[in-house]
Amino acid sequence: MSRPPASPLARPLAIGLALWAIALVAIEAQVISGRFVSEFHIYAEATWAWWRGTEIYEDGINGFLYLPSSAVLFTPWAYLPPLLGDALWRLSLLAVCWWGVARLCRLLAPADWQRVFGVALLAALPIGVVDLRGAQTEFLMLGLMLGGLADIAEGHWRRAAFLLVLAGAFKPQALALVLLAFALWPALRLHLALWLAAALVLPLAHWNPGYALGEYGQLVRKTMSSANPGGGVWHDFANGLATLGLPLDLTVQTAIRALAGVAVLVLARGTVSRLPAPRAGATVAALIVTYLLLFNPRTVLGHFGDMALVAGAFAGWEFHIRRNRTLGWMLVLLCFALTTHVWTRDLHLATTTWFKPLLACGFGLYVVVRWVPSLTDPTPTDSDTAGETLATQS
């Protein structure tokens, strides 16, 4: 008896999952052989110091840069044998990230999400392996943020608040989305406040509450020093402009970041008030990911894997729902252009720190023009809705 052919919906997804799995195995082989050391040890050492009651924040701009809750939450991985802990941590990052991106794809194309998810995985793989290799919390944060926004679109307020706050508890940059969600969705506010209070109180369950409270003071000191890292290979808007000979004073940088945050709020509010909940959730996801890349002063190369996964999902939507191959391929090429650092050394040196923020600006422009109703149509037209429905059903 012959086996039925695989569904065409599953083929790109299967290829994408297989390639990411191969990349994961190759990375773990490098770690086991000692040819590469990931960021795992930074989180583990902070967790060990936390439970010993010693300082978790070292001097300078490097080291552990997260809330005390992150050190607490990392405990299950920190006390495993180092190689096993590193492998399971990286696998956890990838699993949560895939789960979040899959939920984003369901918002974009409920009946065709597998094909859209496959495009996202394939488009983001070249730059995504950078973040996967480093084993930073970036992919975990992305997956939790996307999962929280999907729950908002589905009306699961309590779980949405939990996921968004959990993302911030692991990585403070996600608190920008927590604040944005608090402003956008009144039904979410009480749940966000309760979960945020729980996240802040969690470290006080330490065997020495006075030490735990003191670490919050050390966190403020560490944040003040690390928030202005100065020159270096940072890929935010300010360092990109400085590389091009347009340095900005720190006060001006802060003002621009604040104005950009207000702009995101205005765009997101118009999106939430005028678009259906699934489409609004996907748009807010793209806006916040772009904002964090451009205006976090410590954006590094691997963080652009977040944008590639989201842009890849939107590329899949353009290919399979709107049938716009031009825009679809432009988004895919944008994802591949994020890998200029591996093409040639000369190209890497010529484009470092400014080219990737420029690509983030391009993706942000696409989102604003194509998705935000305040600058396009207030609501999808009947022809748009009919076209998406037919494409989804085909």
C-alpha positions in Angstrom: 0.0 0.0 0.0 1.6 3.3 -1.1 1.9 6.2 1.2 -0.2 9.3 0.4 1.9 12.3 -0.9 2.8 14.9 1.7 0.6 18.0 1.8 2.0 20.9 -0.2 1.3 23.0 2.8 3.8 21.0 4.9 6.7 20.8 2.4 8.4 24.3 2.9 7.8 24.0 6.7 9.4 20.5 6.8 12.4 21.8 4.9 12.7 24.9 7.2 12.5 22.8 10.3 15.0 20.3 9.0 17.6 23.0 8.2 17.2 24.7 11.5 17.6 21.3 13.3 20.8 20.7 11.3 22.1 24.1 12.3 21.3 23.3 15.9 23.2 20.0 15.8 26.2 21.7 14.1 26.3 24.4 16.8 26.1 21.9 19.6 28.9 20.0 18.0 31.1 23.1 18.1 30.2 23.7 21.8 31.0 20.1 22.7 34.3 20.2 20.9 35.3 23.4 22.7 35.6 25.5 19.5 32.9 27.9 20.7 31.6 29.2 24.0 28.1 30.6 24.1 26.5 33.2 26.4 25.1 30.4 28.5 27.9 30.7 31.1 26.9 34.4 31.8 23.4 33.4 32.8 24.6 30.4 34.7 27.2 32.3 36.7 24.7 35.0 37.6 22.3 32.4 38.8 25.0 30.7 40.9 26.0 34.0 42.4 22.3 34.8 43.1 21.7 31.7 45.2 25.1 32.2 47.0 24.1 35.8 47.9 27.0 37.4 46.0 27.0 40.2 43.5 25.5 39.3 40.1 26.2 42.6 38.4 29.9 43.2 37.5 31.4 46.6 36.8 31.4 48.0 33.3 29.0 47.7 30.4 29.2 43.9 29.9 28.2 40.9 31.9 24.7 40.1 33.3 22.3 42.9 32.1 18.9 41.5 33.2 16.4 41.8 36.0 17.1 39.7 39.1 14.0 37.7 38.1 16.0 36.4 35.1 18.6 34.9 37.3 15.8 33.2 39.3 14.0 31.9 36.2 17.3 30.5 34.8 17.8 28.2 37.7 16.6 24.9 36.0 19.2 25.2 33.3 22.1 26.6 35.5 22.3 23.6 37.7 22.5 21.0 35.0 25.9 19.7 33.8 27.3 22.6 31.6 27.1 20.9 28.2 23.7 19.5 28.9 22.4 22.8 30.3 23.8 24.7 27.3 22.1 22.2 24.9 18.7 22.3 26.6 18.8 26.0 27.0 19.4 26.5 23.3 16.7 24.0 22.5 14.3 25.8 24.8 15.1 29.1 23.0 14.4 27.6 19.7 11.2 25.8 20.8 9.6 28.9 22.3 10.7 31.0 19.3 9.2 28.6 16.8 6.0 28.5 18.9 5.7 32.3 18.8 6.4 32.6 15.1 3.9 29.9 14.3 1.3 31.8 16.2 2.2 35.0 14.3 1.7 33.0 11.1 -1.7 31.8 12.3 -2.7 35.5 12.8 -1.6 36.2 9.2 -3.1 33.2 7.5 -5.2 30.9 9.7 -5.8 28.2 7.1 -2.4 28.5 5.3 -0.1 29.1 8.3 2.1 26.1 7.6 3.3 27.5 4.3 3.8 31.0 5.7 5.7 29.5 8.7 7.9 27.6 6.3 8.8 30.8 4.4 9.6 32.5 7.7 12.0 29.8 8.7 13.8 29.6 5.4 14.2 33.4 5.0 15.5 33.9 8.6 17.8 30.9 8.8 21.0 32.6 7.5 20.9 35.4 10.1 19.0 33.4 12.7 21.8 31.0 13.3 23.9 33.9 14.7 21.5 34.4 17.6 21.0 30.6 18.0 24.7 30.1 18.2 25.1 32.8 20.9 22.2 31.3 22.9 21.1 34.7 24.1 17.6 35.3 25.5 16.6 37.1 22.3 14.7 34.2 20.7 13.0 33.4 24.0 11.8 37.0 24.3 10.5 37.1 20.7 8.5 33.8 21.1 6.9 35.0 24.3 6.1 38.5 22.9 4.5 36.9 19.7 2.6 34.4 21.8 1.3 37.2 24.0 0.2 39.3 21.1 -1.6 36.3 19.6 -3.4 35.7 22.9 -4.5 39.3 22.8 -5.9 38.9 19.3 -7.8 35.9 20.6 -9.1 37.6 23.8 -7.1 35.5 26.3 -6.1 38.5 28.4 -4.7 36.8 31.5 -2.4 34.4 29.6 -1.4 37.3 27.3 -0.4 39.4 30.2 1.6 36.5 31.7 3.5 35.8 28.5 4.4 39.5 28.0 5.6 40.0 31.5 7.5 36.7 31.4 9.3 38.0 28.3 10.2 41.1 30.3 11.3 39.1 33.3 13.8 37.2 31.1 14.9 40.2 29.1 14.1 43.8 30.1 13.7 45.1 26.5 10.3 43.3 26.3 9.0 45.7 29.0 8.6 48.2 26.1 5.9 46.0 24.7 4.4 45.6 28.2 4.0 49.4 28.4 2.6 49.6 24.9 0.1 46.8 25.6 -0.9 48.6 28.8 -1.7 51.7 26.7 -3.5 49.9 23.9 -5.7 47.3 25.5 -7.7 48.4 28.7 -8.9 44.9 29.3 -5.2 43.9 29.8 -4.2 46.5 32.3 -5.2 44.8 35.6 -3.6 41.5 34.5 -0.4 43.2 33.4 -0.2 45.0 36.7 -0.6 41.9 38.7 1.8 39.8 36.8 4.4 42.6 36.8 4.1 42.9 40.5 4.6 39.2 40.8 7.7 39.3 38.6 9.2 42.1 40.7 8.4 40.3 44.0 9.7 36.9 42.9 13.4 37.6 43.7 12.4 38.6 47.2 11.7 35.0 47.9 15.5 34.7 48.2 16.8 33.2 51.5 18.2 36.7 52.1 15.6 39.2 51.1 17.8 42.2 52.1 20.4 41.0 49.6 17.7 40.6 46.9 16.4 44.1 47.5 19.9 45.5 47.3 20.4 43.9 43.9 17.7 46.1 42.5 19.8 49.1 43.4 22.8 47.4 41.7 20.5 46.9 38.7 19.9 50.6 38.4 23.7 51.3 38.6 24.4 48.7 36.0 21.7 50.0 33.7 22.9 53.5 33.9 26.4 52.4 32.9 25.5 49.9 30.2 22.7 52.0 28.5 25.4 54.2 27.0 28.0 51.7 25.8 29.7 54.2 23.6 31.6 53.2 20.4 31.6 49.6 19.4 29.9 47.2 17.1 26.4 48.2 18.0 23.7 48.2 15.3 21.3 50.8 16.6 20.4 54.0 14.8 22.8 56.3 16.8 25.9 54.2 16.2 24.9 53.8 12.5 24.7 57.5 12.1 28.0 57.9 14.0 29.7 55.5 11.6 28.5 57.6 8.7 30.0 60.7 10.2 26.8 62.0 11.9 27.3 61.6 15.6 24.5 62.6 18.0 24.7 63.9 21.5 23.3 61.5 24.1 20.6 64.0 25.0 19.6 64.1 21.3 19.6 60.3 21.1 17.4 60.0 24.1 14.9 62.5 22.7 14.8 60.7 19.4 14.2 57.4 21.2 11.3 58.9 23.1 9.8 60.5 20.0 10.1 57.2 18.2 8.3 55.5 21.1 5.4 58.0 20.9 5.3 57.4 17.1 5.0 53.6 17.6 2.2 54.2 20.2 0.3 56.5 17.7 0.7 54.0 14.9 -0.2 51.0 17.0 -3.3 52.8 18.5 -4.6 53.5 15.0 -3.9 49.9 14.0 -5.7 48.4 17.0 -8.7 50.7 16.6 -9.3 50.1 12.9 -8.1 46.6 12.0 -9.4 43.2 12.9 -7.7 41.8 16.0 -5.5 39.2 14.2 -4.1 41.7 11.7 -3.7 44.3 14.4 -1.7 41.9 16.5 0.7 41.0 13.6 1.2 44.7 12.9 2.0 45.6 16.5 4.5 42.7 16.5 6.3 44.1 13.5 6.3 47.6 14.9 7.7 46.7 18.3 10.4 44.4 16.8 11.6 47.2 14.5 11.5 49.7 17.4 13.6 47.5 19.6 16.2 46.9 16.9 16.6 50.5 16.0 16.4 52.2 19.4 18.0 49.7 21.8 21.6 51.1 22.2 22.9 47.6 22.7 21.6 46.0 19.5 24.0 43.4 18.2 24.2 41.3 15.1 22.2 38.3 16.3 19.2 40.4 17.3 18.3 40.9 13.7 17.2 37.3 13.6 14.0 38.6 15.3 13.3 40.9 12.4 14.1 38.2 9.8 11.6 35.8 11.4 8.8 38.4 11.4 9.7 39.8 8.0 9.8 36.2 6.7 6.3 35.6 8.0 5.1 38.7 6.2 6.9 37.6 3.1 5.0 34.3 3.3 1.8 36.3 3.6 2.7 38.3 0.5 3.4 35.1 -1.4 0.5 32.9 -0.4 -2.3 35.3 0.7 -1.9 38.4 -1.4 -0.1 36.8 -4.3 2.3 39.7 -4.4 5.6 38.0 -5.4 7.4 41.3 -5.8 6.9 42.4 -2.2 7.4 38.8 -1.0 10.8 38.5 -2.7 11.8 42.0 -1.5 11.3 40.9 2.1 13.1 37.6 1.5 16.1 39.5 0.0 16.0 41.9 3.0 16.4 38.9 5.3 19.3 37.6 3.2 20.9 41.0 3.1 21.3 40.9 6.9 24.1 38.4 6.3 26.6 40.8 4.6 29.0 40.1 7.5 29.8 36.6 6.0 30.1 37.5 2.3 33.5 39.2 2.3 35.6 40.9 4.9 35.8 44.1 2.9 32.0 44.2 2.6 31.6 43.5 6.3 33.9 46.3 7.2 32.2 48.7 4.8 28.7 48.0 6.1 29.2 47.3 9.8 26.9 49.2 12.2 25.0 51.2 9.7 23.7 48.8 6.9 21.5 46.6 9.1 19.8 49.5 10.9 19.1 50.8 7.4 17.4 47.5 6.5 15.4 47.7 9.7 14.2 51.2 8.6 13.2 49.6 5.2 11.2 46.9 7.0 9.6 49.5 9.2 8.6 51.6 6.2 7.0 48.5 4.6 5.0 47.9 7.8 3.8 51.5 8.1 2.8 51.8 4.4 1.5 48.4 3.9 -0.2 47.6 7.2 -0.8 50.6 9.4 -4.3 52.0 8.5 -3.6 55.5 9.5 -1.4 55.8 6.4 -3.2 53.4 4.1 -6.9 52.4 4.1 -8.8 52.6 7.4 -10.0 49.1 7.0 -9.4 46.3 4.5 -11.5 46.8 1.4 -14.0 44.2 0.3 -11.7 43.1 -2.6 -8.8 42.7 -0.2 -10.8 40.5 2.2 -12.2 38.5 -0.7 -8.8 38.0 -2.1 -7.3 36.8 1.2 -10.2 34.5 1.8 -9.9 32.9 -1.7 -6.1 32.5 -1.3 -6.5 31.0 2.1 -9.1 28.5 0.9 -7.1 27.5 -2.2 
